[in-house]
Amino acid sequence: MQWPTKVLVTAALVMTAMGGGLGSMGPAAAAPYGSGGGPGGATVLGSTPASTPMTVSIIFKVRHQTQLTRRIAAVSTPGPLFRHYLSVAQFAAAYGQSPQTISRLTEYLSQFGITSDVMANNLVVTAQGTAGAFDQAFRVRIQNQQYGGKTFHAPKGAPTIPDGMGGKVLAVLGLSNYGQAKSQLALPVGMSQAATTANTPPAGMRTPADLVEQYNVAPLYNAGFTGQGQTIGIVTLAALNPSDAYTFWADNHIAVLSNRLSLVNVDGGPGPVSLKSGSTETTVDVEQSGALAPQARIIVYQAPNGGGTGFVDAYFTAVTQDVAGSVSSSWGTSETAVMKGIRQGFVSPGYPEAFTEAYMEGAVQGISMFAASGDAGAYAASRAPGGPTNLSVGMPSDSPYVTSAGGTTLPGTQTYTTKAGTFTVTVPRQRTWGRDYLFPFWKEFGFPSEAAWATLHAVGSGGGYSQLYSTPAYQQGVRGVNAFSAVPWLTPINNNTAWQFNPSPSVVVGTASGRNIPDLAMNADPQTGYAVYSTLFDSAAHPSDWLQIGGTSFVAPQLAGLTALINGEVGARVGFWNPQIYRFATGGSSPFHPLDTTGTSNDNLYYTGTAGAVYNPGSGLGTPNIAALASQFQMSGGGSPPS
């Protein structure tokens, strides 16, 4: 089985060899960093001071990619090599670049006073130097610019690569620090957040115990599997206050392994803990994953947010350390934004593929990796201020080599108290998360029209079809893949940046192509969300350390924590989930409950279920029965951890 991994924009990565000896530079047919510069309309403030310190990562292409895809398939499906994973050294020898190639690059950079660290996978060179040094080394001019209220630096002109490097370099990241990934968190609407000083989550907020009951986790605990001997990795772009996590576990009466947290600052780290930087995201990831696997260790790979360097380097650091058996991240952006950045020249054409290379390394080493699918329903691009309203999915959860985590709404009755009085909303069954079930209550929420209310709440489980990646083999032939029913509540108007609302959408059907997102789903709706503890929350407006929050940001780390339990039961890393779970779902006894009700009772503001389908956009294969899923992983058998 061979899985397609070619990104459609990678044609722009083909570069000609450049003349001259080591150290000479020449024009590339297509540079790995596009044409340089910032976003269209950015104001140039002047040259970046030459003494400005910078971190730049040069990402090499994997060698023998076709062979690597076959190896991943072999370790991820039953057969002679099933779960016989590679060590980092074995990966580097087989698929990393040669030591000679890496030395040519590092020696070249050293001529400009740039120091380099080479990751053990032989794919990443992290370079430290000044703006002036990188100007000279890459033949660019790095400029300070301003756009959308942000000040950043970006290169004028495309970077050139030392002689002989061109065809081997995938991306140069960090010459620009424009752009920020977003966390996939969402707050509930219309619900009062109770203030409390008690050492317990406020009543009504869900806790890890609710997840354990909802998704049948208890049999694993009863069998003695609590994460002992396992390690969870969290890739994040904001700093953590460890004491908040320990307080959360204590207040939920969860006995955890002492001194279980390790913080790894990647590329200098993300700076201080703060709400503005997104520390709530890191807090959620650690609290949730650690609560479900209380005896597992947790490594937090925290990197700066901006330019992509830290995000990519954090992933590569996690897989190249190869300590964590499961890794999650809940940050991302949209494919639309990345493709626009590539066209405008301030995002490397190799940026999406850099994540996929990290995921591929993780897969062949047996690491289970999860990424949040997003919180803007079928419209990931709209998440950014002024973002377009086209159908779009999130990145990097679009990669075929990561398990994309979507969201649901739990059934039950929700109570709201507004100026209009108290009213209730009933959700009869677990459904794909889409805020449209609240659209009819626009008057109660104090809005002048349903359209005004709805167009401000394009919120739901990220799902749809990738424009960058083709349909992977594990999804092909699965009923419901590349076929959809849709409920067009919102359609783009005004040059694709505003909404037109349809209060009575009819169900339409169609077909699509590309990687289908997400792969599975669990509760992520903030209206049925979880309690989060952080000392950052306590303010005059909200005198409490607790908030109810939702988002697919919860699902990815929860799956990482649950994997620690499953690995314990299996006695080995279960590895890359996707080829296995799609096989389970199409077998005789699926451990998933498909959310297959067609229509407005089960949609992510556009994609909805198809009765009888195994797969549905918005919720993927559906919700898992964790005990049954663990049993299927165990019955698959075979393999051992890397030596």
C-alpha positions as a printed Julia matrix, in Angstrom:
643×3 Matrix{Float64}:
   0.0    0.0     0.0
   1.46   3.35   -1.06
   0.1    6.6     0.33
   0.29   9.78   -1.74
   2.16  12.53    0.07
   3.0   14.92   -2.72
   1.85  18.45   -1.95
   0.45  20.09   -5.06
   2.59  23.21   -4.58
   5.85  21.3    -4.33
   6.48  21.75   -8.02
   7.75  25.15   -6.94
  10.45  23.43   -4.92
  12.36  22.09   -7.93
  15.65  23.96   -8.07
  18.55  23.84  -10.48
  22.05  23.08   -9.28
  24.07  26.24   -8.92
  27.5   26.74  -10.38
  30.73  27.29   -8.53
  32.33  25.69   -5.51
  31.2   25.58   -1.92
  30.25  29.05   -0.81
  29.33  30.38   -4.22
  25.75  31.44   -4.75
  23.59  31.67   -7.8
  19.96  32.09   -8.82
  17.63  29.15   -8.3
  14.95  28.19  -10.78
  12.49  28.33   -7.9
  13.67  29.16   -4.42
  12.32  27.26   -1.42
  11.12  30.5     0.12
   9.13  31.79   -2.85
   9.81  35.33   -4.0
  10.42  36.84   -0.56
   8.68  39.82    0.99
   5.65  40.17    3.18
   1.92  40.03    2.46
   0.55  42.25   -0.28
  -0.04  45.76    1.04
   2.53  45.52    3.83
   4.36  48.73    4.68
   8.16  48.49    4.61
   9.6   50.28    7.63
  13.24  49.87    6.65
  16.01  47.3     6.81
  16.07  45.05    9.85
  19.09  46.1    11.97
  22.01  43.87   11.05
  22.61  42.93   14.7
  19.1   41.52   15.19
  19.39  37.89   16.38
  17.47  35.35   14.31
  16.82  31.63   14.18
  16.45  30.06   10.74
  15.72  26.4    10.02
  16.73  24.69    6.82
  14.57  21.63    6.24
  15.97  19.0     3.9
  13.84  16.74    1.75
  13.64  13.13    2.87
  15.57  10.77    0.65
  13.83   7.77   -0.91
  10.34   9.11   -0.17
   8.56   6.34   -2.07
  10.45   3.75   -0.05
   9.56   5.62    3.15
   5.84   5.63    2.34
   6.0    1.89    1.78
   7.82   1.37    5.04
   5.2    3.38    6.93
   2.48   1.26    5.34
   4.33  -1.9     6.33
   4.71  -0.94   10.01
   1.1    0.29   10.18
  -0.75  -2.69    8.71
  -0.6   -6.41    9.6
   2.26  -8.21    7.89
   5.89  -9.19    8.44
   6.99  -5.65    9.44
   3.86  -4.65   11.38
   4.9   -2.49   14.36
   8.59  -3.14   13.73
   9.6    0.49   13.95
  12.8    2.29   13.08
  15.03   4.04   15.57
  16.0    7.66   14.92
  19.48   6.53   13.83
  17.95   4.04   11.39
  15.63   6.7    10.03
  18.52   9.15    9.57
  20.64   6.58    7.76
  17.85   5.51    5.43
  15.93   8.72    4.79
  17.86  11.7     6.14
  20.39  13.6     4.06
  23.99  12.43    3.98
  26.51  13.81    6.48
  28.44  15.24    3.54
  25.44  17.24    2.35
  24.79  18.58    5.84
  28.46  19.49    6.36
  28.5   21.47    3.13
  25.63  23.57    4.41
  26.9   24.09    7.96
  30.41  24.92    6.73
  28.97  27.45    4.32
  26.89  29.12    7.04
  29.86  29.26    9.4
  31.66  31.56    6.94
  29.15  34.24    7.94
  29.42  33.63   11.67
  26.23  31.54   11.72
  26.25  28.59   14.1
  24.25  25.45   13.34
  22.69  22.56   15.22
  21.86  19.43   13.25
  18.98  17.26   14.43
  19.7   13.55   14.74
  17.27  12.74   11.91
  19.59  14.48    9.4
  16.67  16.53    8.07
  16.82  19.78   10.05
  19.59  22.32   10.47
  18.71  25.04   12.97
  20.91  28.09   12.38
  21.57  30.94   14.82
  22.9   34.25   13.58
  22.08  37.88   12.93
  19.9   39.47   10.29
  23.02  40.86    8.64
  24.64  37.43    8.51
  21.55  35.84    6.98
  21.3   38.72    4.48
  24.76  37.8     3.24
  24.4   34.03    3.44
  21.1   33.85    1.56
  21.56  36.95   -0.64
  18.41  38.64    0.63
  17.62  41.9     2.42
  15.58  41.36    5.56
  13.22  44.26    6.18
  10.96  45.34    9.04
   7.39  45.59    7.81
   3.92  46.28    9.15
   0.61  44.75    8.15
  -2.71  44.3     9.9
  -1.43  45.92   13.06
   1.53  43.56   13.3
   5.2   44.45   12.95
   7.43  41.72   11.62
  10.47  41.09    9.46
  10.57  39.42    6.05
  13.14  39.11    3.27
  13.16  41.13    0.08
  14.07  38.71   -2.65
  14.22  34.94   -2.71
  16.93  33.19   -0.7
  19.57  31.37   -2.66
  21.11  28.11   -1.56
  24.76  27.01   -1.59
  25.99  25.11   -4.62
  24.72  21.53   -4.67
  22.05  22.13   -2.0
  19.16  23.25   -4.21
  17.53  19.94   -5.05
  17.91  18.68   -1.5
  16.33  21.57    0.44
  12.61  21.49    1.14
  12.16  24.8     2.96
  13.97  27.7     4.57
  11.93  28.88    7.55
  12.48  31.89    9.78
  13.69  34.58    7.39
  10.19  35.94    7.96
   8.37  35.85   11.29
   5.04  37.02    9.89
   1.89  35.15   10.72
   0.71  33.31   13.8
  -0.9   29.93   14.15
  -4.16  29.93   16.09
  -5.15  27.67   18.93
  -8.35  25.69   18.39
 -10.23  26.82   21.5
 -13.73  28.27   21.75
 -15.77  29.8    24.56
 -19.48  29.08   25.02
 -22.03  31.76   24.19
 -24.87  32.85   26.43
 -23.73  30.82   29.41
 -22.68  32.46   32.66
 -19.29  31.37   33.91
 -19.72  30.73   37.62
 -17.2   32.3    39.96
 -15.85  29.98   42.61
 -13.07  29.74   45.13
 -13.74  26.09   45.86
 -11.08  23.48   45.13
 -13.3   21.73   42.67
 -14.64  22.45   39.17
 -17.89  24.45   39.23
 -21.09  22.45   38.92
 -22.21  21.85   35.35
 -18.74  21.9    33.81
 -17.6   18.57   32.42
 -14.49  16.89   33.73
 -12.25  14.04   32.57
 -14.52  11.66   34.49
 -17.35  12.58   32.11
 -15.21  11.67   29.1
 -14.28   8.36   30.72
 -17.97   7.53   31.04
 -19.03   8.91   27.65
 -16.43   7.01   25.62
 -16.06   3.82   27.71
 -12.54   4.26   29.04
 -13.08   2.64   32.46
 -12.29  -0.96   31.37
  -8.7    0.1    30.7
  -8.34   1.57   34.18
  -9.99  -1.49   35.7
  -7.39  -3.64   33.97
  -4.63  -1.59   35.57
  -3.6    0.64   32.68
  -3.12   4.23   33.8
  -0.23   5.33   31.57
   2.59   3.9    33.66
   5.83   3.67   31.66
   4.4    5.91   28.9
   5.26   9.44   27.79
   2.98  11.99   26.1
   4.34  14.83   23.96
   2.61  18.2    23.59
   3.68  20.5    20.75
   2.64  24.06   21.54
   3.36  27.72   20.82
   2.72  29.22   24.26
   4.27  28.7    27.68
   2.87  26.59   30.52
   2.54  27.3    34.22
   3.04  23.73   35.54
   1.4   24.46   38.89
  -1.94  25.06   37.16
  -1.91  21.54   35.75
  -1.05  19.97   39.09
  -3.86  21.95   40.75
  -6.32  20.81   38.08
  -5.48  17.16   38.64
  -5.62  17.52   42.43
  -8.97  19.33   42.33
 -10.36  16.57   40.11
  -9.08  13.99   42.64
  -6.74  12.4    40.11
  -3.61  10.84   41.61
  -0.84  11.59   39.15
   2.82  10.7    38.85
   4.93  13.24   40.71
   7.37  15.44   38.82
   5.85  14.21   35.58
   6.21  17.43   33.57
   9.26  18.37   31.49
   9.42  21.64   29.54
  11.56  21.76   26.4
  12.11  25.25   25.01
  12.46  24.99   21.23
  14.17  27.84   19.35
  14.45  29.84   22.55
  10.93  29.12   23.78
   7.66  31.05   23.5
   8.23  33.76   26.09
   6.34  34.25   29.34
   3.04  32.66   30.32
   0.12  34.9    29.29
  -3.45  34.81   28.06
  -2.53  36.88   25.02
   0.12  34.45   23.81
  -2.22  31.46   24.12
  -1.06  29.81   27.32
  -4.64  28.6    27.85
  -4.09  26.24   24.94
  -1.02  24.67   26.52
  -2.83  24.43   29.84
  -5.73  22.58   28.21
  -3.42  20.18   26.37
  -1.47  19.23   29.48
  -4.44  19.07   31.87
  -6.54  16.92   29.56
  -3.89  14.47   28.34
  -2.43  14.1    31.81
  -5.79  13.54   33.48
  -6.63  10.6    31.21
  -3.2    8.96   31.63
  -2.38   9.95   35.22
   0.8    7.87   35.54
   2.3    8.94   32.21
   5.09  11.48   31.9
   4.49  14.58   29.78
   7.01  16.52   27.72
   5.89  19.98   26.59
   7.71  21.14   23.47
   7.05  24.89   23.62
   8.2   27.09   20.75
   7.77  30.69   19.61
   4.73  31.49   17.47
   5.46  33.22   14.2
   7.08  32.44   10.87
   6.62  28.67   11.17
  10.15  27.91   12.36
   9.26  27.15   15.95
   6.15  25.12   15.09
   8.0   22.89   12.63
  11.08  22.62   14.85
   8.95  21.62   17.83
   7.47  18.72   15.89
  10.86  17.61   14.62
  12.3   17.89   18.13
   9.54  15.67   19.5
   9.87  12.92   16.88
  13.67  13.04   16.85
  13.91  12.74   20.61
  11.56   9.75   20.14
  10.66   9.59   23.83
   6.9   10.19   23.6
   4.76   7.38   22.23
   1.96   9.84   21.42
   2.17  13.49   20.43
  -0.56  16.07   19.97
  -0.87  19.69   18.9
  -3.88  21.99   18.8
  -2.48  24.91   16.81
  -2.9   25.59   13.12
  -3.99  27.8    10.29
  -5.96  27.23    7.1
  -4.75  25.82    3.82
  -6.18  28.95    2.19
  -3.97  31.25    4.28
  -0.87  29.15    3.62
  -1.5   28.99   -0.13
  -2.02  32.77   -0.23
   1.23  33.25    1.64
   3.03  31.0    -0.83
   1.64  32.98   -3.77
   2.69  36.27   -2.18
   6.12  34.9    -1.42
   6.33  35.21    2.36
   5.6   31.54    3.09
   7.89  28.78    1.89
   6.24  26.45   -0.64
   7.73  23.64    1.43
   6.06  24.74    4.66
   3.11  22.28    4.54
   5.37  19.41    3.54
   7.73  20.14    6.45
   4.97  19.08    8.86
   4.31  15.97    6.79
   7.98  14.99    6.92
   7.85  15.22   10.72
   4.67  13.13   10.77
   6.25  10.56    8.44
   9.25  10.23   10.73
   6.9    9.82   13.68
   4.86   7.16   11.86
   7.84   5.0    10.91
   9.12   5.26   14.51
   5.74   4.18   15.91
   4.6    7.51   17.37
   0.84   8.15   17.35
   0.31  11.78   16.35
  -2.85  13.9    16.62
  -3.82  17.38   15.44
  -6.99  19.38   16.1
  -9.11  19.79   12.95
 -10.24  23.34   13.81
 -13.2   25.24   15.2
 -14.63  27.09   12.19
 -16.66  24.23   10.78
 -16.2   23.86    7.03
 -14.69  27.36    6.81
 -11.22  27.21    8.39
 -10.01  30.28    6.49
 -12.62  32.48    8.17
 -10.88  32.01   11.53
  -8.45  34.85   10.81
  -9.68  38.46   11.14
 -11.1   39.44    7.76
 -10.49  35.93    6.5
 -12.24  34.59    3.39
 -15.37  32.51    3.72
 -14.57  29.79    1.19
 -14.82  26.12    2.05
 -11.45  25.25    3.56
  -9.71  22.96    6.04
  -7.01  23.46    8.63
  -3.31  22.8     8.38
  -1.34  20.8     9.61
  -4.25  18.47   10.47
  -4.71  18.07    6.7
  -1.59  15.91    6.39
  -2.28  12.25    5.48
   0.21  11.19    8.17
  -1.5   12.67   11.23
  -4.78  11.7    12.89
  -7.14  14.68   12.55
  -9.32  15.21   15.63
 -12.81  16.61   15.06
 -15.58  17.63   17.43
 -19.1   16.73   18.54
 -21.87  18.17   20.72
 -23.05  15.99   23.58
 -26.77  15.29   23.99
 -28.79  16.86   26.76
 -30.6   20.01   27.8
 -28.72  23.29   27.98
 -30.01  26.13   30.14
 -29.5   29.79   29.26
 -30.3   32.94   31.2
 -30.31  36.16   29.16
 -32.05  39.51   29.29
 -34.96  37.79   27.56
 -35.3   35.34   30.45
 -34.4   31.71   31.03
 -34.83  29.15   28.27
 -33.57  25.67   27.41
 -32.15  24.04   24.29
 -32.28  20.26   23.9
 -29.84  18.25   21.77
 -31.45  14.79   21.45
 -28.35  12.81   20.41
 -24.61  13.31   20.05
 -24.09  15.2    16.81
 -21.34  16.77   14.76
 -20.48  20.08   16.39
 -22.03  23.01   14.56
 -23.52  26.04   16.26
 -26.53  26.09   13.92
 -28.67  24.36   16.56
 -28.59  27.72   18.39
 -29.46  29.82   15.34
 -33.25  29.73   15.97
 -32.72  31.39   19.37
 -31.41  34.65   17.96
 -34.1   36.71   19.67
 -33.34  35.22   23.06
 -29.66  36.09   22.59
 -30.63  39.69   21.85
 -29.83  39.9    18.13
 -31.89  41.89   15.59
 -32.11  38.99   13.13
 -31.16  35.35   12.73
 -28.7   36.29    9.99
 -26.91  38.75   12.27
 -26.6   36.08   14.96
 -25.58  33.26   12.63
 -22.94  35.09   10.62
 -21.08  35.94   13.84
 -21.02  32.28   14.85
 -19.44  30.28   12.05
 -18.29  27.75   14.61
 -18.05  23.98   14.55
 -15.92  20.91   13.94
 -13.28  21.49   11.29
 -13.98  19.17    8.39
 -13.96  18.86    4.64
 -11.46  18.12    1.91
  -7.83  19.1     1.49
  -6.79  21.1    -1.53
  -3.14  20.14   -0.97
  -3.2   16.39   -0.4
  -4.89  13.65   -2.41
  -7.03  10.97   -0.79
  -4.74   8.57    1.09
  -5.01   4.85    0.47
  -6.45   4.1     3.91
  -9.49   6.28    3.07
 -10.02   4.96   -0.43
 -12.97   2.61   -0.81
 -14.45   3.6     2.57
 -18.15   4.3     2.22
 -18.78   8.04    2.6
 -15.26   9.15    1.72
 -15.22  11.78   -1.07
 -19.02  11.84   -1.05
 -21.04  14.21    1.06
 -24.37  15.65    2.0
 -24.27  19.35    2.83
 -26.45  21.93    4.54
 -25.46  25.37    3.16
 -26.33  27.59    6.1
 -23.71  30.11    5.03
 -22.45  30.96    1.55
 -19.73  33.48    0.63
 -20.55  36.95   -0.71
 -18.67  40.23   -1.17
 -15.56  38.86   -2.82
 -15.51  35.82   -0.56
 -15.06  37.7     2.71
 -18.61  37.98    4.05
 -21.57  35.68    4.56
 -25.02  35.21    3.13
 -27.28  33.34    5.52
 -29.95  30.83    4.49
 -32.4   30.26    7.39
 -33.93  27.16    5.75
 -31.18  25.32    3.89
 -32.04  22.19    1.96
 -29.7   19.22    1.94
 -27.56  18.95   -1.17
 -25.25  16.12   -2.16
 -21.99  16.01   -4.02
 -18.61  14.43   -4.46
 -15.16  15.71   -3.64
 -11.53  14.67   -3.75
  -8.55  15.11   -1.49
  -7.61  14.03    1.99
 -10.84  13.79    4.02
 -10.78  15.58    7.4
 -11.24  14.74   10.31
 -10.59  11.07   11.09
 -12.71  10.79   14.25
 -14.41  13.06   16.78
 -15.26  13.51   20.45
 -16.99  16.24   22.46
 -15.62  19.68   21.54
 -18.63  22.01   21.64
 -17.98  24.72   24.27
 -21.7   24.62   25.1
 -21.07  21.08   26.38
 -17.44  21.87   27.2
 -14.95  21.05   29.89
 -13.68  22.8    33.0
 -10.22  24.35   32.66
  -8.16  25.65   35.58
  -5.7   28.53   35.18
  -4.58  31.26   37.53
  -4.57  33.51   34.46
  -8.38  33.51   34.42
  -8.83  35.28   37.75
  -9.71  38.93   37.13
 -12.08  41.62   38.31
 -14.49  40.63   35.54
 -14.22  36.91   36.35
 -13.07  36.28   39.94
 -12.36  32.59   39.44
  -9.61  30.3    38.22
 -12.1   28.11   36.32
 -13.65  28.5    32.88
 -15.77  26.25   30.7
 -14.11  25.99   27.28
 -14.42  23.81   24.18
 -12.84  23.29   20.82
 -11.13  20.49   18.95
  -8.1   21.58   20.99
  -9.43  19.26   23.67
  -9.82  16.21   21.44
  -6.24  15.99   20.14
  -4.55  15.88   23.59
  -7.29  13.64   24.96
  -6.49  11.14   22.2
  -2.79  11.41   23.03
  -3.57  10.59   26.66
  -5.84   7.71   25.71
  -3.1    6.33   23.45
  -0.84   6.07   26.49
  -3.44   3.76   28.05
  -3.82   1.75   24.86
  -0.05   1.39   24.42
   0.09   0.02   27.94
  -2.56  -2.59   27.23
  -1.02  -3.61   23.9
   2.47  -3.73   25.4
   3.97  -1.75   22.53
   3.43   1.44   20.61
   0.39   1.06   18.38
   1.86   3.66   16.03
   0.1    5.61   13.3
  -3.61   5.25   13.94
  -5.16   5.96   10.56
  -4.43   2.82    8.51
  -5.55   0.77   11.49
  -8.72   2.61   12.52
 -10.11   2.76    8.97
  -9.57  -1.0     8.76
 -11.34  -1.45   12.12
 -14.25   0.76   11.01
 -14.84  -1.27    7.85
 -14.5   -4.61    9.63
 -17.19  -6.72   11.16
 -17.3   -4.95   14.53
 -16.45  -1.28   14.36
 -15.29   0.45   17.58
 -16.79   3.7    16.24
 -20.29   5.11   16.36
 -20.9    6.99   13.08
 -22.86  10.24   13.39
 -24.91   9.57   10.31
 -28.13  11.55   10.66
 -28.58  13.56    7.49
 -29.66  17.18    7.79
 -29.44  20.11   10.12
 -29.31  17.97   13.24
 -25.78  16.77   12.39
 -23.58  19.22   10.49
 -20.53  21.45   10.86
 -22.41  24.38    9.22
 -22.01  22.7     5.83
 -21.09  19.01    5.75
 -23.57  16.6     7.26
 -23.93  12.88    7.66
 -25.18  10.3     5.2
 -27.24   7.49    6.67
 -25.36   4.2     6.63
 -22.0    5.71    5.7
 -18.85   4.65    7.51
 -17.34   8.12    7.1
 -18.87  11.58    7.27
 -17.18  14.97    6.87
 -17.26  16.93   10.11
 -17.08  13.88   12.37
 -15.0   11.38   10.39
 -15.49   7.77   11.42
 -17.56   8.99   14.37
 -17.01   8.7    18.1
 -14.87   5.94   19.61
 -15.62   3.24   22.13
 -12.15   3.41   23.67
 -12.22  -0.01   25.34
 -13.36  -1.66   22.12
 -10.78   0.31   20.14
  -8.01  -0.79   22.51
  -9.1   -4.4    22.1
  -8.87  -4.13   18.33
  -5.41  -2.6    18.54
  -4.41  -5.45   20.83
  -5.93  -8.16   18.63
  -4.0   -6.8    15.65
  -0.84  -8.0    17.46
   2.71  -7.98   16.23
   5.7   -5.76   16.6
   7.79  -4.31   19.35
   9.18  -0.92   20.3
  12.34   0.21   18.49
  15.53  -1.11   19.98
